[in-house]
Amino acid sequence: MTIPRNFDQATIPGTYVHILIDIVSRWHISAELFLWGSGITQEQLKDIRWHVSYSVYAKLLQRAVELTQEPGLGFYFGMQLKVSSHGLMGLTVSVAKNMREAIETLIHFAKLQGTAARFRLEVGEQASLYIEENFFDFNNELDRLAYEIGTIYVVIGLINMVRSVTNSEFKPEVDLRCAEPQYFERFANILNAMIETIHYEQPLTCLRFPLSFLELPLVTADPVTANLLREQCQQELDELISHQNIAHLVRELIYDEATGIRGIEEVADKLKMSVRTLQRILQENGSQFQRIYNNVRMHKAKFLLEYKELSLIEIADKLSYSDVTSFNRAFKNYAGISPGKFRVK
């Protein structure tokens, strides 16, 4: 069973395109009109394993807003999402023992639903479920629109899913990276009913909730089915990874939100190979670790500089520069301006 996907770019499940088609039909917009010029074929729409690239999907979201004149499509989308909308992974999550196991299953198998977002759970005074999608450029109108729509439907969809499988009034605090969109006021009834508080212009997208929710049993729990579905998910995940480009794997492993930047020894260890083998495989694929490493560093530097929470010294340390002077020099060589000027521009 071959599952071809382009892992050099973020991908979205093809089922989400079907949901978009259904949503715009409420404005009497046909699938043919909506998909016109997208390059999406009927064969792709019929393929349950098809994934669409983020670049194509973002343009579909933009077209949907233009045709419907409704920027709040993310709310319609989120309210329509069901467990079954997330395919095999969704079903596997729904039969877990409790919320903790369900979230761990989501984190482990999220890639089956595409590579546009990753999930991470941190447990402290509260439980924090982070949604990592750091490729958005908020100076780009298309990226901003895609983030607003995509994130609100993911957040609302997750809340609805938790409520349905736990039979509880799950109402988390939510951090969003964007400024508050004006049209959110029209959906205040949904936001107030589902979200305790929203914090805008935050460094990362996050749902925060009491630790007690992690131990909530799922009303749909089924240990036998859960084991069988996890095995099936793992088989599909292993096959996906076997098709994954080595340079993309390295890019994903170089930076970790919790621990910061990783060097070649740590990345090679994560891939269960020697440094020499990793270097050879990258070279055979026309790439080099140092080039990937530098690009990831600069991408993360630009992301961290957009927010004021970290000082330049803290950013330099997080990205494993020996001191802030080295960071300033490297960033200026890459971007043409100093980190300080980039931050205030």
Contacts in CASP RR format, 6 or more apart in sequence:
PFRMAT RR
TARGET T0000
AUTHOR 0000-0000-0000
METHOD contacts of the structure
MODEL  1
MTIPRNFDQATIPGTYVHILIDIVSRWHISAELFLWGSGITQEQLKDIRW
HVSYSVYAKLLQRAVELTQEPGLGFYFGMQLKVSSHGLMGLTVSVAKNMR
EAIETLIHFAKLQGTAARFRLEVGEQASLYIEENFFDFNNELDRLAYEIG
TIYVVIGLINMVRSVTNSEFKPEVDLRCAEPQYFERFANILNAMIETIHY
EQPLTCLRFPLSFLELPLVTADPVTANLLREQCQQELDELISHQNIAHLV
RELIYDEATGIRGIEEVADKLKMSVRTLQRILQENGSQFQRIYNNVRMHK
AKFLLEYKELSLIEIADKLSYSDVTSFNRAFKNYAGISPGKFRVK
1 239 0 8 1.000
2 239 0 8 1.000
2 243 0 8 1.000
3 49 0 8 1.000
3 236 0 8 1.000
3 239 0 8 1.000
3 240 0 8 1.000
3 243 0 8 1.000
4 243 0 8 1.000
5 11 0 8 1.000
5 51 0 8 1.000
5 114 0 8 1.000
5 240 0 8 1.000
5 243 0 8 1.000
6 53 0 8 1.000
7 115 0 8 1.000
7 243 0 8 1.000
7 244 0 8 1.000
7 245 0 8 1.000
7 248 0 8 1.000
8 245 0 8 1.000
8 247 0 8 1.000
8 248 0 8 1.000
9 53 0 8 1.000
9 54 0 8 1.000
9 55 0 8 1.000
9 115 0 8 1.000
10 53 0 8 1.000
10 54 0 8 1.000
10 114 0 8 1.000
10 115 0 8 1.000
10 116 0 8 1.000
10 133 0 8 1.000
10 135 0 8 1.000
11 51 0 8 1.000
11 52 0 8 1.000
11 53 0 8 1.000
11 54 0 8 1.000
11 114 0 8 1.000
11 115 0 8 1.000
11 116 0 8 1.000
12 51 0 8 1.000
12 52 0 8 1.000
12 53 0 8 1.000
12 54 0 8 1.000
12 57 0 8 1.000
12 114 0 8 1.000
12 116 0 8 1.000
13 51 0 8 1.000
13 52 0 8 1.000
13 86 0 8 1.000
13 87 0 8 1.000
13 113 0 8 1.000
13 114 0 8 1.000
14 44 0 8 1.000
14 45 0 8 1.000
14 50 0 8 1.000
14 51 0 8 1.000
14 52 0 8 1.000
15 48 0 8 1.000
15 85 0 8 1.000
15 87 0 8 1.000
16 52 0 8 1.000
16 57 0 8 1.000
16 85 0 8 1.000
17 40 0 8 1.000
17 45 0 8 1.000
17 52 0 8 1.000
17 57 0 8 1.000
17 60 0 8 1.000
18 45 0 8 1.000
19 77 0 8 1.000
19 80 0 8 1.000
19 81 0 8 1.000
19 85 0 8 1.000
20 34 0 8 1.000
20 60 0 8 1.000
20 61 0 8 1.000
20 64 0 8 1.000
20 73 0 8 1.000
20 77 0 8 1.000
21 31 0 8 1.000
21 34 0 8 1.000
21 35 0 8 1.000
22 80 0 8 1.000
23 64 0 8 1.000
23 73 0 8 1.000
23 76 0 8 1.000
23 77 0 8 1.000
23 80 0 8 1.000
24 34 0 8 1.000
24 64 0 8 1.000
24 67 0 8 1.000
24 68 0 8 1.000
25 31 0 8 1.000
26 76 0 8 1.000
27 67 0 8 1.000
27 68 0 8 1.000
27 70 0 8 1.000
29 67 0 8 1.000
29 68 0 8 1.000
33 67 0 8 1.000
34 60 0 8 1.000
34 63 0 8 1.000
34 64 0 8 1.000
34 67 0 8 1.000
35 60 0 8 1.000
38 56 0 8 1.000
38 59 0 8 1.000
38 60 0 8 1.000
38 63 0 8 1.000
39 56 0 8 1.000
40 52 0 8 1.000
40 56 0 8 1.000
44 50 0 8 1.000
44 52 0 8 1.000
51 114 0 8 1.000
52 60 0 8 1.000
54 116 0 8 1.000
54 135 0 8 1.000
54 146 0 8 1.000
57 116 0 8 1.000
57 146 0 8 1.000
58 142 0 8 1.000
58 143 0 8 1.000
58 145 0 8 1.000
58 146 0 8 1.000
59 142 0 8 1.000
61 73 0 8 1.000
61 145 0 8 1.000
61 146 0 8 1.000
61 149 0 8 1.000
61 150 0 8 1.000
62 142 0 8 1.000
62 145 0 8 1.000
62 146 0 8 1.000
64 73 0 8 1.000
65 71 0 8 1.000
65 72 0 8 1.000
65 73 0 8 1.000
65 145 0 8 1.000
65 149 0 8 1.000
70 76 0 8 1.000
71 145 0 8 1.000
71 148 0 8 1.000
71 149 0 8 1.000
71 181 0 8 1.000
71 183 0 8 1.000
72 148 0 8 1.000
72 149 0 8 1.000
72 152 0 8 1.000
72 183 0 8 1.000
72 186 0 8 1.000
72 187 0 8 1.000
73 149 0 8 1.000
74 148 0 8 1.000
74 149 0 8 1.000
74 150 0 8 1.000
74 152 0 8 1.000
74 153 0 8 1.000
74 156 0 8 1.000
75 152 0 8 1.000
75 153 0 8 1.000
75 156 0 8 1.000
75 187 0 8 1.000
75 190 0 8 1.000
77 149 0 8 1.000
77 150 0 8 1.000
77 152 0 8 1.000
77 153 0 8 1.000
78 152 0 8 1.000
78 153 0 8 1.000
78 154 0 8 1.000
78 156 0 8 1.000
78 157 0 8 1.000
78 160 0 8 1.000
79 156 0 8 1.000
79 157 0 8 1.000
79 160 0 8 1.000
79 190 0 8 1.000
81 153 0 8 1.000
81 156 0 8 1.000
81 157 0 8 1.000
81 160 0 8 1.000
81 161 0 8 1.000
82 161 0 8 1.000
83 90 0 8 1.000
83 91 0 8 1.000
83 93 0 8 1.000
83 94 0 8 1.000
83 161 0 8 1.000
83 164 0 8 1.000
83 165 0 8 1.000
84 90 0 8 1.000
84 91 0 8 1.000
86 93 0 8 1.000
86 113 0 8 1.000
87 112 0 8 1.000
87 113 0 8 1.000
88 112 0 8 1.000
88 229 0 8 1.000
88 232 0 8 1.000
88 233 0 8 1.000
88 236 0 8 1.000
89 105 0 8 1.000
89 106 0 8 1.000
89 109 0 8 1.000
89 110 0 8 1.000
89 112 0 8 1.000
89 113 0 8 1.000
89 233 0 8 1.000
91 229 0 8 1.000
92 105 0 8 1.000
92 109 0 8 1.000
92 226 0 8 1.000
92 229 0 8 1.000
92 230 0 8 1.000
92 232 0 8 1.000
92 233 0 8 1.000
93 102 0 8 1.000
93 105 0 8 1.000
93 106 0 8 1.000
93 161 0 8 1.000
93 165 0 8 1.000
94 102 0 8 1.000
94 161 0 8 1.000
94 165 0 8 1.000
94 218 0 8 1.000
94 220 0 8 1.000
95 218 0 8 1.000
95 220 0 8 1.000
95 221 0 8 1.000
95 222 0 8 1.000
95 223 0 8 1.000
95 225 0 8 1.000
95 226 0 8 1.000
95 229 0 8 1.000
96 102 0 8 1.000
96 104 0 8 1.000
96 105 0 8 1.000
96 218 0 8 1.000
96 221 0 8 1.000
96 226 0 8 1.000
97 217 0 8 1.000
97 218 0 8 1.000
97 221 0 8 1.000
97 223 0 8 1.000
97 226 0 8 1.000
98 214 0 8 1.000
98 215 0 8 1.000
98 216 0 8 1.000
98 217 0 8 1.000
98 218 0 8 1.000
98 221 0 8 1.000
99 162 0 8 1.000
99 166 0 8 1.000
99 213 0 8 1.000
99 214 0 8 1.000
99 215 0 8 1.000
99 216 0 8 1.000
99 218 0 8 1.000
100 214 0 8 1.000
100 215 0 8 1.000
102 165 0 8 1.000
102 218 0 8 1.000
103 119 0 8 1.000
103 121 0 8 1.000
103 129 0 8 1.000
103 214 0 8 1.000
104 121 0 8 1.000
105 230 0 8 1.000
105 233 0 8 1.000
106 119 0 8 1.000
107 118 0 8 1.000
107 119 0 8 1.000
107 120 0 8 1.000
107 121 0 8 1.000
108 233 0 8 1.000
108 237 0 8 1.000
109 230 0 8 1.000
109 233 0 8 1.000
109 234 0 8 1.000
109 237 0 8 1.000
110 117 0 8 1.000
110 118 0 8 1.000
110 119 0 8 1.000
111 118 0 8 1.000
111 237 0 8 1.000
111 240 0 8 1.000
112 233 0 8 1.000
112 236 0 8 1.000
112 237 0 8 1.000
112 240 0 8 1.000
116 133 0 8 1.000
117 131 0 8 1.000
117 132 0 8 1.000
117 133 0 8 1.000
117 154 0 8 1.000
118 131 0 8 1.000
118 132 0 8 1.000
118 133 0 8 1.000
119 129 0 8 1.000
119 130 0 8 1.000
119 131 0 8 1.000
119 132 0 8 1.000
120 129 0 8 1.000
120 130 0 8 1.000
120 132 0 8 1.000
120 257 0 8 1.000
120 258 0 8 1.000
121 127 0 8 1.000
121 128 0 8 1.000
121 129 0 8 1.000
121 130 0 8 1.000
122 128 0 8 1.000
122 130 0 8 1.000
122 258 0 8 1.000
123 211 0 8 1.000
123 214 0 8 1.000
124 211 0 8 1.000
125 211 0 8 1.000
126 208 0 8 1.000
126 209 0 8 1.000
126 210 0 8 1.000
126 211 0 8 1.000
127 208 0 8 1.000
127 209 0 8 1.000
127 210 0 8 1.000
127 211 0 8 1.000
127 213 0 8 1.000
127 214 0 8 1.000
128 206 0 8 1.000
128 207 0 8 1.000
128 208 0 8 1.000
129 158 0 8 1.000
129 206 0 8 1.000
129 207 0 8 1.000
129 208 0 8 1.000
129 209 0 8 1.000
130 204 0 8 1.000
130 205 0 8 1.000
130 206 0 8 1.000
130 257 0 8 1.000
131 151 0 8 1.000
131 154 0 8 1.000
131 155 0 8 1.000
131 204 0 8 1.000
131 205 0 8 1.000
131 206 0 8 1.000
131 207 0 8 1.000
132 204 0 8 1.000
132 205 0 8 1.000
132 257 0 8 1.000
133 147 0 8 1.000
133 151 0 8 1.000
133 205 0 8 1.000
134 299 0 8 1.000
134 300 0 8 1.000
134 303 0 8 1.000
136 143 0 8 1.000
136 144 0 8 1.000
136 146 0 8 1.000
136 147 0 8 1.000
136 177 0 8 1.000
137 143 0 8 1.000
138 144 0 8 1.000
138 147 0 8 1.000
138 177 0 8 1.000
138 178 0 8 1.000
138 306 0 8 1.000
144 178 0 8 1.000
147 177 0 8 1.000
147 178 0 8 1.000
148 178 0 8 1.000
148 181 0 8 1.000
151 176 0 8 1.000
151 177 0 8 1.000
151 178 0 8 1.000
151 205 0 8 1.000
155 174 0 8 1.000
155 195 0 8 1.000
155 205 0 8 1.000
155 207 0 8 1.000
156 190 0 8 1.000
156 194 0 8 1.000
158 207 0 8 1.000
159 170 0 8 1.000
159 171 0 8 1.000
159 172 0 8 1.000
159 194 0 8 1.000
159 195 0 8 1.000
159 207 0 8 1.000
160 194 0 8 1.000
162 168 0 8 1.000
162 170 0 8 1.000
162 213 0 8 1.000
163 169 0 8 1.000
163 170 0 8 1.000
165 218 0 8 1.000
165 219 0 8 1.000
165 220 0 8 1.000
166 213 0 8 1.000
166 216 0 8 1.000
166 217 0 8 1.000
166 218 0 8 1.000
166 219 0 8 1.000
167 219 0 8 1.000
168 213 0 8 1.000
168 216 0 8 1.000
170 209 0 8 1.000
170 213 0 8 1.000
171 194 0 8 1.000
171 195 0 8 1.000
171 196 0 8 1.000
171 209 0 8 1.000
172 195 0 8 1.000
172 196 0 8 1.000
172 207 0 8 1.000
172 208 0 8 1.000
172 209 0 8 1.000
173 195 0 8 1.000
173 196 0 8 1.000
173 197 0 8 1.000
173 198 0 8 1.000
173 199 0 8 1.000
173 207 0 8 1.000
173 208 0 8 1.000
173 209 0 8 1.000
174 195 0 8 1.000
174 196 0 8 1.000
174 197 0 8 1.000
174 198 0 8 1.000
174 199 0 8 1.000
174 205 0 8 1.000
174 206 0 8 1.000
174 207 0 8 1.000
174 208 0 8 1.000
175 198 0 8 1.000
175 199 0 8 1.000
175 202 0 8 1.000
175 204 0 8 1.000
175 205 0 8 1.000
175 206 0 8 1.000
175 208 0 8 1.000
176 198 0 8 1.000
176 199 0 8 1.000
176 200 0 8 1.000
176 201 0 8 1.000
176 202 0 8 1.000
176 205 0 8 1.000
177 201 0 8 1.000
177 202 0 8 1.000
177 203 0 8 1.000
177 204 0 8 1.000
177 205 0 8 1.000
178 200 0 8 1.000
178 201 0 8 1.000
179 200 0 8 1.000
179 201 0 8 1.000
180 198 0 8 1.000
180 200 0 8 1.000
184 191 0 8 1.000
191 198 0 8 1.000
201 307 0 8 1.000
202 307 0 8 1.000
203 304 0 8 1.000
203 307 0 8 1.000
203 309 0 8 1.000
204 257 0 8 1.000
241 249 0 8 1.000
245 285 0 8 1.000
246 281 0 8 1.000
246 282 0 8 1.000
246 285 0 8 1.000
246 287 0 8 1.000
247 282 0 8 1.000
247 285 0 8 1.000
247 287 0 8 1.000
247 292 0 8 1.000
249 271 0 8 1.000
250 267 0 8 1.000
250 271 0 8 1.000
250 278 0 8 1.000
250 282 0 8 1.000
250 287 0 8 1.000
250 289 0 8 1.000
250 292 0 8 1.000
251 292 0 8 1.000
251 295 0 8 1.000
251 296 0 8 1.000
253 262 0 8 1.000
253 266 0 8 1.000
253 267 0 8 1.000
253 270 0 8 1.000
253 271 0 8 1.000
254 261 0 8 1.000
254 262 0 8 1.000
254 263 0 8 1.000
254 267 0 8 1.000
254 292 0 8 1.000
254 293 0 8 1.000
254 296 0 8 1.000
255 261 0 8 1.000
255 262 0 8 1.000
255 296 0 8 1.000
255 300 0 8 1.000
256 262 0 8 1.000
260 318 0 8 1.000
260 319 0 8 1.000
260 320 0 8 1.000
261 293 0 8 1.000
261 296 0 8 1.000
261 297 0 8 1.000
261 300 0 8 1.000
261 318 0 8 1.000
261 319 0 8 1.000
261 320 0 8 1.000
262 270 0 8 1.000
263 293 0 8 1.000
263 320 0 8 1.000
264 275 0 8 1.000
264 278 0 8 1.000
264 279 0 8 1.000
264 289 0 8 1.000
264 293 0 8 1.000
265 275 0 8 1.000
267 278 0 8 1.000
267 289 0 8 1.000
268 274 0 8 1.000
268 275 0 8 1.000
268 277 0 8 1.000
268 278 0 8 1.000
271 278 0 8 1.000
273 281 0 8 1.000
278 289 0 8 1.000
279 288 0 8 1.000
279 289 0 8 1.000
282 288 0 8 1.000
282 289 0 8 1.000
282 292 0 8 1.000
294 330 0 8 1.000
294 334 0 8 1.000
297 319 0 8 1.000
297 320 0 8 1.000
297 330 0 8 1.000
298 330 0 8 1.000
298 331 0 8 1.000
298 334 0 8 1.000
298 335 0 8 1.000
300 319 0 8 1.000
301 315 0 8 1.000
301 319 0 8 1.000
301 327 0 8 1.000
301 331 0 8 1.000
301 339 0 8 1.000
302 335 0 8 1.000
302 342 0 8 1.000
304 310 0 8 1.000
304 315 0 8 1.000
304 318 0 8 1.000
304 319 0 8 1.000
305 315 0 8 1.000
305 339 0 8 1.000
305 340 0 8 1.000
305 342 0 8 1.000
305 343 0 8 1.000
306 343 0 8 1.000
308 343 0 8 1.000
310 318 0 8 1.000
312 324 0 8 1.000
312 327 0 8 1.000
312 328 0 8 1.000
312 339 0 8 1.000
312 340 0 8 1.000
313 324 0 8 1.000
315 327 0 8 1.000
315 339 0 8 1.000
316 323 0 8 1.000
316 324 0 8 1.000
316 326 0 8 1.000
316 327 0 8 1.000
319 327 0 8 1.000
321 327 0 8 1.000
321 330 0 8 1.000
327 339 0 8 1.000
328 338 0 8 1.000
328 339 0 8 1.000
331 338 0 8 1.000
331 339 0 8 1.000
331 342 0 8 1.000
332 338 0 8 1.000
332 339 0 8 1.000
335 342 0 8 1.000
337 345 0 8 1.000
END
